[in-house]
């Protein structure tokens, strides 16, 4: 029985992970829209808010986007007064991106909404034991691929 849950082919997992990703992406899009942001802007705000500030290259890697795309997003955030770039205190060549006070407010507004909406989805589908197991399994896959 090829479609039984215990006999899925690796390609089946790709489709399942993609569909799960789309569900979480939909949550992100809704939260971003409620806060007057684009999803990339919100991703950058949350990434920077958690780190307190980052080098541009590190931010791009954390967001899983190209350096030019990260630069474009930061320029958008700068234009809206949500982020600022400056030189590192240790190297004139390094550019550090930080949230402005207005960006911190956006972070404080988006993060709880995103956490709540994601938790509602996960808690509505998976038991606590299933959530722990899924975390372990996804971590194994992520460590193997990256």
GIBEL-V439412 format. One record per residue. RES is the residue in one letter. PSI is psi in radians with two decimals (none if undefined). D_CENTER is the distance of its C-alpha to the mean C-alpha in Angstrom with 1 decimal. Layout:
# GIBEL-V439412
{{RES	PSI	D_CENTER} {RES	PSI	D_CENTER}}
This chain:
# GIBEL-V439412
{{X	1.67	36.9} {X	-0.41	34.1} {X	0.14	31.6} {X	2.51	32.1} {X	-0.49	28.9} {X	0.05	30.4} {X	0.70	31.2} {X	2.53	28.2} {X	2.71	28.0} {X	-0.62	24.9} {X	-0.52	24.4} {X	-0.68	24.2} {X	-0.66	21.2} {X	-0.82	19.4} {X	-0.73	20.2} {X	-0.76	19.2} {X	-0.68	15.7} {X	-0.77	15.3} {X	-0.68	16.5} {X	-0.73	14.4} {X	-0.76	11.2} {X	-0.63	12.9} {X	-0.79	13.5} {X	-0.62	10.0} {X	-0.66	9.2} {X	-0.72	12.4} {X	-0.81	11.4} {X	-0.76	8.5} {X	-0.73	11.3} {X	-0.78	13.8} {X	-0.77	12.3} {X	-0.83	11.7} {X	-0.73	15.2} {X	-0.45	16.7} {X	0.20	15.7} {X	0.52	17.1} {X	2.82	13.9} {X	2.75	12.6} {X	-0.71	9.1} {X	-0.65	8.7} {X	-0.78	10.3} {X	-0.71	8.3} {X	-0.78	5.0} {X	-0.74	7.8} {X	-0.75	9.5} {X	-0.71	7.2} {X	-0.83	6.9} {X	-0.67	10.6} {X	-0.68	11.5} {X	-0.61	10.7} {X	-0.41	12.6} {X	-0.04	15.2} {X	2.54	15.4} {X	2.76	14.9} {X	2.62	16.8} {X	-0.80	15.7} {X	-0.69	15.6} {X	-0.67	13.5} {X	-0.78	10.9} {X	-0.79	11.1} {X	-0.74	11.0} {X	-0.58	8.0} {X	-0.13	6.1} {X	0.74	8.5} {X	2.89	10.6} {X	2.77	14.3} {X	-0.77	15.8} {X	-0.64	17.6} {X	-0.72	14.6} {X	-0.73	12.9} {X	-0.74	16.4} {X	-0.78	16.8} {X	-0.75	13.7} {X	-0.70	15.1} {X	-0.71	18.5} {X	-0.81	17.5} {X	-0.70	16.1} {X	-0.75	19.4} {X	-0.47	21.4} {X	0.06	20.2} {X	0.40	20.9} {X	-0.35	17.3} {X	2.83	17.0} {X	2.58	19.7} {X	2.57	20.4} {X	2.94	23.1} {X	2.57	24.8} {X	2.62	24.2} {X	-0.27	27.0} {X	-0.31	27.6} {X	2.25	27.6} {X	-0.31	28.5} {X	-0.36	26.7} {X	2.33	23.2} {X	2.22	21.2} {X	2.35	19.0} {X	2.33	16.6} {X	2.69	16.6} {X	2.52	16.1} {X	3.03	19.4} {X	-0.66	20.7} {X	-0.66	19.8} {X	-0.67	16.2} {X	-0.69	16.4} {X	-0.74	17.7} {X	-0.73	14.9} {X	-0.85	12.5} {X	-0.44	15.1} {X	-0.70	15.3} {X	-0.76	11.8} {X	-0.86	10.6} {X	-0.62	13.6} {X	-0.79	13.5} {X	-0.78	10.1} {X	-0.76	11.3} {X	-0.85	14.7} {X	-0.67	13.9} {X	-0.73	11.9} {X	-0.66	14.7} {X	-0.74	17.2} {X	-0.89	16.3} {X	-0.83	16.2} {X	-0.49	19.3} {X	-0.22	21.1} {X	-0.65	21.1} {X	2.46	21.0} {X	2.95	23.3} {X	-0.72	22.4} {X	-0.72	23.9} {X	-0.65	22.1} {X	-0.77	18.7} {X	-0.78	19.8} {X	-0.77	21.1} {X	-0.73	18.1} {X	-0.76	16.1} {X	-0.81	18.9} {X	-0.76	19.1} {X	-0.66	15.5} {X	-0.71	15.6} {X	-0.81	18.9} {X	-0.75	17.7} {X	-0.71	14.8} {X	-0.62	17.3} {X	-0.62	19.9} {X	-0.35	17.9} {X	none	16.4}}
